[in-house]
């Protein structure tokens, strides 16, 4: 075989394998996202609400038909037998319609309560280097949410409301920046796993670098949690604004740096 053809065939094999692996990874991610969306509690409640709404519509149509039959019986257009049946049917169908409407109210209440709860982003795969930092971030988010809720109560502490609001907003921004780094880390991991062995070195280094940035971001977030905990523990301290404000400023700067890194490392669209 011509050496050039052999080399071209090897290159085509490598490229084809990389593309196939990338497509497999994208397909797996798509299936995972759709499955997660289907199993989301909000989506389940929405499906239950729509089913109940269709059932209620059916009962209302039946009630309307029975009401027409009853009216025709009363005016003498129909014999009494259909009227008796219509009356019995009205009573039974009315009970079913009321029960269905009550069920819809319960589902709607559950949806509103769930809307107030924080949305959980699916954690990275257990094999991912991003898994442990993101588990730690979720725990820190829950803790900070509860701490700020208590700090926002005038009956419990003397912390200024604007300081609590700023800490809450900064925590939200920092979480988004940290998750952006986590998504990048997972994407680089997929590229590393599908790349030819000789091309994996830079990708392995990239994974280590992004993991270090992820750890730094989570550490900064936990620093804000610790500051909020200290303020709550010493709610009568003379400078709660300064303690919480310093931690908030530090985390805001760290989140800004993470966003800059995320924009800088994001591949440009073709």
C-alpha positions, -999 to +999 in steps of 0.1 A: +000+000+000+011+035-008+026+051+024+006+083+018-026+063+016-018+044+047-011+076+067-042+092+053-062+062+064-047+063+099-056+100+102-091+094+090-095+066+116-083+089+144-105+118+133-135+095+128-130+079+162-127+113+179-159+126+161-177+094+170-167+097+206-177+133+207-211+125+191-216+097+217-208+121+245-232+148+231-260+122+227-254+109+262-256+144+276-288+151+256-305+119+269-294+128+304-308+163+302-341+151+288-344+123+314-336+148+341-363+172+328-389+145+326-382+134+362-381+169+375-408+173+403-421+205+387-426+186+354-444+158+371-468+182+389-474+200+356-483+167+339-507+158+368-523+192+366-529+189+328-544+154+332-567+166+360-577+196+338-587+173+310-607+151+333-625+182+347-633+193+312-648+159+305-670+161+337-681+196+328-692+184+293-711+155+309-728+179+334-738+202+305-754+173+286-772+161+317-784+196+325-799+199+290-816+165+294-830+176+327-843+209+313-860+192+284-877+169+309-889+198+330-905+215+300-921+183+289-901+177+258-888+144+272-905+117+294-898+116+331-875+086+330-846+104+312-851+132+337-846+110+367-815+094+351-802+129+344-808+140+380-789+110+394-762+116+368-759+153+377-754+144+414-727+118+408-709+138+381-710+169+402-693+151+431-666+138+407-661+173+392-657+188+427-632+162+436-612+168+404-612+205+410-601+200+446-573+178+434-562+205+409-561+230+438-538+207+457-515+202+428-514+239+421-505+246+458-477+220+456-464+237+424-463+271+441-445+257+471-420+239+448-415+271+428-402+288+460-377+260+466-342+263+449-337+246+416-313+218+419-288+215+391-278+179+384-245+170+399-216+159+377-209+122+372-192+105+401-161+099+379-158+136+372-132+157+390-160+183+394-183+160+415-167+166+449-165+204+447-200+207+434-214+185+462-196+208+486-210+238+469-246+225+472-242+219+509-227+254+513-256+270+493-282+253+516-263+266+547-259+301+534-296+303+525-306+294+560-280+317+576-291+347+555-328+339+562-321+342+599-298+372+595-327+389+576-349+387+606-350+419+626-362+400+656-331+379+657-302+401+646-293+437+641-276+431+607-285+457+581-309+445+555-288+458+526-258+438+538-278+406+538-292+414+504-258+421+490-244+389+504-273+369+489-269+384+455-231+379+455-236+343+466-260+337+436-235+353+412-206+333+426-226+300+424-233+307+387-196+315+380-185+283+398-209+262+379-197+277+346-162+264+355-176+231+365-193+228+330-160+236+314-142+210+334-166+183+324-164+193+288-126+191+289-129+157+306-150+144+277-125+158+252-097+141+271-115+107+272-121+108+234-088+122+223-060+100+209-035+091+237-007+113+224-030+144+224-043+139+260-014+156+278-027+193+274-062+182+282-051+164+314-033+196+324-065+216+316-085+193+339-061+199+368-061+236+362-099+239+361-102+217+392-078+240+411-100+270+400-131+252+410-117+244+445-107+281+449-142+292+440-158+268+464-134+278+491-143+315+486-180+306+488-175+287+520-157+318+533-189+338+529-208+310+547-183+311+576-186+349+578-224+347+579-222+321+606-199+343+627-222+373+623-252+352+634-233+337+663-223+372+674-254+391+664-248+416+691-213+425+678-207+461+670-196+456+634-217+429+617-218+450+585-180+450+583-176+412+589-202+403+563-192+430+539-156+419+538-165+383+530-190+395+504-164+418+487-139+389+486-164+365+470-175+391+445-139+396+434-134+359+431-166+354+411-156+382+388-122+365+382-139+331+376-162+347+350-133+363+333-115+330+331-147+313+319-150+338+290-113+336+282-113+298+280-146+294+262-141+283+226-152+308+200-181+298+177-172+289+142 
